[in-house]
């Protein structure tokens, strides 16, 4: 992703209508953002699968339509929440037969998972939120008998314009 998107927009002002101040506004925002999104598979120009930077996703959304896959949509939400002062991370969920990207965020000491237009119930710990979402992921996206084999977490640096893995930094929160 960092190589593919090295010339992409690194930052973008967040418009007032996308600024969130509470959980109700976050839930409404993801529904609004989803209306301006069209799922489109990554292709060879995306090096098979790459994550479009949050600011670029936001610009595309504001220009009329974000055409991307799950990581692009959640990168868009990342931009809005991050710029609203909400701590968040993109989380990859990988099972033995499927994978997906969602957003995890911390609001008022509760951890939530955003999967497209749904914000799942909050939990006291990141570990609980991830474990709960992994069960939802298996039910929704996988064949019977599948199991999650990996969860990865990344954040975006608006100065460098790069994503970086933060799983090691979240290690204590995942115990």
N, C-alpha and C positions, 0 to 999 in steps of 0.2 A: 504494500500500500504506500509506504513512504517513497519508494522509487517511482511508482506509477503516477502518483499525485504530487510530485515534487514542484510542479509549476502551477498547482491549483491555488485558489484563493485560501489564504491562511486564516483570515479573520473577517468578520462581517458584523456590523452593528445589528443589534436585536431591536426590532421595531416594538413599540409600546404594546401593541395588541398581542404579541407573543411572549411578553414578560409575565411570569407567574409569581403569585404571592402566597398561594396555599394549595393544599392537596386537591380541592375541588377544581381550581383553575388548571392544575396539572392534568387532571382527568379530562377536562374539557379540551385542553390544548391538544392532547394526543389524538382526540377524535377529529379536531379541525385539521391537524397536520395530515392525518390519514386520508382525508378527502382530497388533498392535493398531491397524492402519491399514487404512482402506478408501478406495480411490481414488474420488474424487468430483469431477466437473468444477466449476470456478468458475461462478457464474451472475451475473445482473445485480446482485445485492446486493454482489458482490465486484468491482463495476465492471469486469466482463469478465475480469480476471485480476489478482489481488493476492496478496501473500505475507502469510500470517498470521504474526504475531510468534512467535518461538521459545517464549517463556514461555506464550503462549496455546495453542500446539500441544501443549506438554508437559502443561498442565493438562487439555486435552481427552483426551489419551492416558491420563493417570492416572485420568480419570473413566470410562474404559472403552473408548473408541474415538476415534481421530482420523479424521475424514472430511474429506479435502482432496485436493488434487492433488499433483504432484511437488514443487512449491515448499513446500507445507505439510509433507510428510513430511521433506524435507531441512532444513526449519526446526526440526523436532522434533529431528533428529540434531544440528543446530547447537547447540541448547540443551544437550544432554547433553555434547557434546564441549567446548564453550566453558566450561561450569561445571566440567568436569574439568581445565581448564587447557590444553586443546589448541587451538592456533591454527587457526582455520577460517574459511571464506568460503562463501557460496552462490555458485554459478557458473551463469549461464545460458549455454546452448549453442544457437545459432540457425543453422539451415541455410537453404538456399533453399526448403525445403519442410516444415520441422518445427522444433520448439523443445522444450527440456527444461531442467529445473533440477536440479542435483546439488550435492553438497557436496565441496569440496576442503579437505584439512587437512594440517598438517605435524606429523609425529610422529618424534622422534629424527632430525632432519635429512633426512627423506624426505617427499616429497609424494605424497599418495594422493587418489584420487577415490572417493567413495561414491555409488553409484547404486542406490537402494533397498536391497535386502538384500546387495548385493555391494560389497566394498571391493577395488578394483583394485590391482594391484601398485604398489609405491612406486617413486619416481624421485628422483634427486638434485636435480632442479630442478623448479620449478613449470611451466616451459615444457615440459619433457619429459612431465610428467604430463598436462598439458592436451592436447598434441599426440597423445599415445597415446589419451586418452579420446575426442578428437574422431573418431578412426578407428573406435573402438568404437561411438560414437553413430551414425555414418553407417551402419554395418553393422546395428545393431539397430533404429533408429527411422526411417530414411530410405529413399527409393526409390533404386535404382541410379543412379549418376551425380551424386548430390547432393554438396554440399560445405558445410562449416561456414563461415559468413560473419562470425560474431561470437561472442566470449566476453566476458561481463561478470561482474564480481565485486562482491558487496555484503557488508557486515557490519552487525551489529545493535548499537545502543547501548542498553544496559539502563537507563541513567539517563534518556535522552530518550524512549525507546520508539520509536526511528525507525531505519529502514534507511538506509544511505548507500553510494553507489558508491565503490569503492576501486581501480578499475582503474589510475588514475594513480599511486596509491601502490605498486602492484605492478609498475609498468612495468619496473623493473630486474630483477625476478624473471622476467619474461616475455621477456627478450632472449635 
